[in-house]
């Protein structure tokens, strides 16, 4: 006999209410979309033992295993223990499973471990952010992309972290081939110019993509050892006013980004509409209601920005 189900707790435990009565689906977090292949065996085991034998790869780079009997949820939570421990999901109980499902799985492109265009290790930063924001019940979406190509569609998220790098130019190594100038004109921001047999860069318009570094045959252009980012905010899809995220801070460092994202939860707690359906409100709608200046004041509290950081004085979505 089936018993009444606490739907609110079910959702918080990362299970989904489905169209089939007394059947649910468990959502598996994969921070940064990267995991050792051995953990796929756990996903297979849960799907075949408790589900309907299928797995859905979600748009947020996690797994959803459907067809699970609600009565089997405790057993499923125990079965996914290797995933919780192996992926080092913070704040998760090996017997209870996930303790929250508000902050969505942090997504990332493949990053500099594989892609030559990427300016940083997206997986490593995604895992670091995961440890600072999970578990949490507030609805926040975070995405990381290695360069301005934005393969992960970071501008469709609440926080998009785009890898930037200030290229370093050694005029003595430059042979004047202009490969970098032509490439920047065709593929990037058109910020390079050949003047007096050397290349000049418009630093104000440079997007830090690193295309010049990749094209230079003599190593006159190199990547800076200092890793910086562009943080874009409050992009969203959905039924109500979909929009692209806009630049919040350019040339900002990793510590500042983590501090800003941590602060957003206090901001949500202060201004979230208590009458919001399900007790949740998308952070972008809160920003729309309070205004950008209030949001900026809250998320920058206690954050010591690096000297290069450029904060947008205003944002118009």
C-alpha positions as CSV (number, residue, x, y, z in Angstrom):
1,X,0.0,0.0,0.0
2,X,1.3,3.5,-0.9
3,X,1.6,6.1,1.8
4,X,1.3,9.9,1.6
5,X,4.4,11.5,0.2
6,X,6.0,14.7,1.4
7,X,6.4,16.3,-2.0
8,X,8.4,19.2,-0.7
9,X,10.9,16.9,0.9
10,X,11.0,14.7,-2.1
11,X,12.0,17.6,-4.3
12,X,14.6,18.8,-1.8
13,X,16.1,15.4,-1.8
14,X,16.7,15.8,-5.6
15,X,13.9,13.5,-6.7
16,X,11.3,14.6,-9.2
17,X,7.5,14.3,-9.3
18,X,6.7,12.6,-12.6
19,X,3.6,11.9,-14.7
20,X,3.4,8.3,-13.4
21,X,1.7,7.9,-10.0
22,X,4.0,6.8,-7.3
23,X,7.0,6.9,-9.6
24,X,9.8,9.4,-9.3
25,X,13.2,10.2,-10.9
26,X,16.4,10.9,-9.1
27,X,18.7,13.8,-10.2
28,X,22.5,13.2,-10.0
29,X,24.8,16.2,-9.6
30,X,28.0,16.3,-11.7
31,X,29.8,19.5,-10.9
32,X,31.3,20.9,-14.0
33,X,29.9,18.0,-16.1
34,X,33.1,16.0,-15.5
35,X,33.5,12.6,-13.7
36,X,35.6,9.5,-13.8
37,X,34.1,6.9,-16.1
38,X,33.9,4.3,-13.3
39,X,31.0,6.2,-11.8
40,X,28.9,5.5,-14.8
41,X,28.5,2.0,-13.5
42,X,26.7,3.4,-10.5
43,X,24.3,5.3,-12.7
44,X,23.7,2.1,-14.7
45,X,23.2,0.0,-11.6
46,X,20.6,2.4,-10.2
47,X,18.8,2.7,-13.5
48,X,18.5,-1.1,-14.0
49,X,17.9,-2.0,-10.4
50,X,15.4,0.7,-9.3
51,X,14.5,2.6,-12.5
52,X,13.1,1.7,-15.9
53,X,16.6,1.0,-17.3
54,X,17.0,4.4,-19.0
55,X,19.0,7.5,-18.1
56,X,18.4,11.1,-19.3
57,X,21.4,13.4,-19.6
58,X,20.1,16.7,-18.5
59,X,20.7,20.1,-20.0
60,X,22.7,20.9,-16.9
61,X,25.2,18.1,-17.4
62,X,23.8,15.8,-14.8
63,X,21.9,12.5,-14.9
64,X,18.2,11.9,-14.3
65,X,17.1,8.3,-13.7
66,X,13.4,7.8,-14.2
67,X,10.9,5.1,-13.3
68,X,11.9,4.7,-9.6
69,X,9.2,3.6,-7.1
70,X,8.8,6.2,-4.4
71,X,9.1,3.4,-1.8
72,X,12.6,2.7,-3.1
73,X,13.9,6.3,-2.6
74,X,15.8,5.4,0.6
75,X,17.5,2.4,-1.1
76,X,18.4,4.7,-4.1
77,X,20.0,7.2,-1.8
78,X,22.1,4.5,-0.4
79,X,23.0,3.2,-3.8
80,X,24.3,6.6,-5.1
81,X,26.6,6.9,-2.1
82,X,29.7,6.2,-4.3
83,X,28.7,9.2,-6.5
84,X,28.3,11.5,-3.5
85,X,31.6,10.5,-2.1
86,X,33.5,10.2,-5.3
87,X,32.4,13.5,-6.7
88,X,32.9,15.0,-3.3
89,X,29.4,16.6,-3.1
90,X,29.5,18.8,0.0
91,X,26.9,18.6,2.7
92,X,25.4,15.3,1.4
93,X,24.5,12.4,3.8
94,X,25.6,9.0,2.5
95,X,22.3,7.5,3.8
96,X,19.9,10.4,3.1
97,X,21.4,11.5,-0.2
98,X,21.3,15.1,-1.4
99,X,20.2,17.6,1.2
100,X,19.1,20.3,-1.2
101,X,18.2,20.8,-4.9
102,X,17.8,24.6,-5.2
103,X,21.2,25.6,-6.6
104,X,21.2,23.7,-9.9
105,X,24.1,21.6,-11.1
106,X,27.0,23.9,-12.0
107,X,27.8,23.5,-15.7
108,X,31.0,24.0,-17.5
109,X,32.6,23.6,-21.0
110,X,35.4,21.1,-21.2
111,X,38.0,23.8,-20.4
112,X,41.8,24.0,-20.7
113,X,42.3,20.3,-19.8
114,X,41.3,19.6,-23.4
115,X,40.4,22.7,-25.4
116,X,43.3,24.9,-26.8
117,X,41.0,28.0,-26.8
118,X,40.1,27.7,-23.1
119,X,41.9,30.2,-20.8
120,X,41.4,28.2,-17.5
121,X,40.5,24.8,-16.0
122,X,36.7,25.1,-15.8
123,X,36.2,21.8,-14.0
124,X,38.5,22.8,-11.2
125,X,36.7,26.1,-10.6
126,X,33.3,24.5,-10.9
127,X,34.2,22.1,-8.1
128,X,35.5,24.9,-6.0
129,X,32.3,26.9,-6.4
130,X,30.3,23.8,-5.7
131,X,31.9,23.6,-2.2
132,X,30.9,27.2,-1.5
133,X,27.3,27.1,-2.6
134,X,25.9,23.5,-2.1
135,X,23.8,22.4,-0.4
136,X,21.3,25.3,-0.7
137,X,17.6,25.6,-1.5
138,X,17.7,28.9,-3.4
139,X,17.2,28.8,-7.2
140,X,20.5,29.8,-8.7
141,X,22.1,28.7,-12.0
142,X,25.9,29.0,-12.6
143,X,27.8,28.2,-15.7
144,X,31.5,28.4,-16.6
145,X,33.1,28.8,-20.0
146,X,36.8,28.7,-20.8
147,X,36.8,31.6,-23.3
148,X,34.5,34.2,-25.0
149,X,33.4,31.6,-27.5
150,X,31.0,30.7,-24.7
151,X,30.3,27.1,-25.7
152,X,28.4,26.5,-22.4
153,X,26.0,29.4,-23.1
154,X,27.0,31.2,-19.9
155,X,25.0,34.2,-20.9
156,X,21.8,32.2,-20.3
157,X,22.5,31.8,-16.6
158,X,22.2,33.8,-13.4
159,X,26.0,33.8,-13.2
160,X,28.2,33.2,-16.2
161,X,31.9,33.0,-15.7
162,X,33.9,33.6,-18.9
163,X,37.6,33.0,-19.0
164,X,39.7,36.0,-19.9
165,X,43.5,36.5,-20.3
166,X,45.4,39.6,-20.9
167,X,47.8,38.8,-23.7
168,X,51.5,39.7,-23.2
169,X,53.4,41.1,-26.2
170,X,57.1,40.8,-26.8
171,X,57.9,43.2,-29.6
172,X,61.4,41.7,-30.0
173,X,60.0,38.3,-31.0
174,X,57.4,39.8,-33.4
175,X,58.3,39.3,-37.2
176,X,55.5,41.5,-38.4
177,X,53.6,38.7,-40.1
178,X,50.3,40.2,-38.9
179,X,48.7,36.8,-38.4
180,X,47.4,37.9,-35.0
181,X,45.9,41.2,-36.5
182,X,44.1,39.3,-39.3
183,X,42.8,36.7,-36.9
184,X,41.6,39.3,-34.4
185,X,39.8,41.2,-37.1
186,X,38.0,38.1,-38.5
187,X,37.4,36.0,-35.4
188,X,37.6,38.2,-32.4
189,X,37.1,41.8,-31.3
190,X,39.2,43.7,-33.9
191,X,41.4,45.3,-31.3
192,X,44.9,44.8,-32.9
193,X,46.5,47.2,-35.3
194,X,49.9,47.1,-37.1
195,X,51.7,50.4,-36.5
196,X,55.4,51.1,-37.3
197,X,56.1,47.4,-38.0
198,X,54.8,46.3,-34.6
199,X,51.4,45.3,-33.2
200,X,49.4,47.6,-30.9
201,X,46.4,46.4,-28.8
202,X,43.4,48.4,-27.7
203,X,43.3,47.3,-24.1
204,X,39.9,49.0,-23.4
205,X,38.2,46.9,-26.1
206,X,40.1,43.6,-25.7
207,X,37.9,40.7,-24.6
208,X,40.8,38.6,-23.4
209,X,40.1,35.7,-25.7
210,X,43.7,34.6,-26.4
211,X,43.2,34.2,-30.1
212,X,46.4,36.3,-30.8
213,X,48.4,33.9,-28.6
214,X,47.2,30.9,-30.6
215,X,48.0,32.4,-34.0
216,X,51.4,33.8,-33.3
217,X,54.1,31.7,-35.0
218,X,57.1,33.1,-33.0
219,X,55.7,33.3,-29.4
220,X,55.6,37.1,-29.4
221,X,52.1,36.8,-27.8
222,X,51.8,34.7,-24.7
223,X,49.2,34.2,-22.0
224,X,49.5,36.1,-18.7
225,X,50.1,33.8,-15.7
226,X,47.4,35.8,-13.9
227,X,44.0,34.3,-14.5
228,X,41.1,36.7,-14.8
229,X,37.4,36.4,-15.8
230,X,34.4,38.3,-17.0
231,X,31.3,37.8,-14.8
232,X,28.0,38.2,-16.6
233,X,24.7,38.1,-14.6
234,X,21.0,37.5,-14.7
235,X,20.5,35.7,-18.0
236,X,17.5,33.4,-18.1
237,X,15.2,31.4,-20.3
238,X,11.6,30.5,-19.4
239,X,8.1,31.9,-20.0
240,X,8.6,35.3,-18.5
241,X,11.0,37.8,-20.0
242,X,13.9,35.6,-21.3
243,X,17.1,37.5,-21.8
244,X,20.9,37.3,-22.1
245,X,23.1,38.0,-19.1
246,X,24.9,41.3,-19.1
247,X,28.5,42.1,-18.0
248,X,28.8,42.8,-14.3
249,X,32.6,42.8,-13.8
250,X,35.4,42.4,-16.3
251,X,39.0,41.3,-15.5
252,X,37.9,40.0,-12.1
253,X,39.8,37.3,-10.2
254,X,38.7,33.9,-8.9
255,X,38.4,34.9,-5.2
256,X,36.2,37.8,-5.9
257,X,33.9,35.7,-8.0
258,X,33.5,33.1,-5.2
259,X,32.9,35.9,-2.7
260,X,30.2,37.5,-4.9
261,X,28.4,34.2,-5.5
262,X,28.4,33.4,-1.8
263,X,27.0,36.8,-1.0
264,X,24.1,36.4,-3.4
265,X,22.4,33.9,-1.0
266,X,22.2,36.5,1.7
267,X,20.8,38.9,-0.8
268,X,18.1,36.4,-1.8
269,X,17.2,35.7,1.8
270,X,16.7,39.4,2.4
271,X,14.6,40.2,-0.6
272,X,12.9,37.0,-1.8
273,X,9.1,37.2,-2.1
274,X,7.7,35.1,0.8
275,X,4.6,34.5,-1.3
276,X,6.6,33.0,-4.3
277,X,5.3,29.7,-5.5
278,X,6.9,26.8,-3.7
279,X,8.8,29.2,-1.5
280,X,11.3,29.8,-4.4
281,X,11.9,32.9,-6.5
282,X,14.4,33.1,-9.4
283,X,17.2,35.5,-8.4
284,X,16.8,37.4,-11.7
285,X,13.3,38.5,-10.8
286,X,14.5,39.7,-7.3
287,X,17.2,41.8,-9.1
288,X,14.5,43.2,-11.3
289,X,12.4,44.2,-8.3
290,X,15.2,45.6,-6.1
291,X,17.2,47.2,-8.9
292,X,20.9,46.7,-9.9
293,X,22.4,49.2,-7.3
294,X,20.9,47.2,-4.4
295,X,22.1,43.9,-5.8
296,X,25.6,45.3,-6.4
297,X,25.8,46.7,-2.9
298,X,24.9,43.4,-1.3
299,X,27.0,41.0,-3.4
300,X,30.2,43.2,-3.1
301,X,30.0,43.3,0.7
302,X,33.3,42.3,2.1
303,X,34.7,41.4,-1.4
304,X,38.1,42.9,-2.0
305,X,38.2,43.3,-5.8
306,X,41.5,42.9,-7.6
307,X,42.9,46.2,-9.0
308,X,42.2,45.2,-12.6
309,X,38.5,44.6,-11.9
310,X,36.0,46.9,-13.8
311,X,32.5,47.0,-12.3
312,X,29.6,48.0,-14.5
313,X,28.2,51.3,-13.2
314,X,24.8,50.3,-14.5
315,X,23.1,47.5,-16.3
316,X,20.1,47.7,-18.6
317,X,18.6,44.3,-19.4
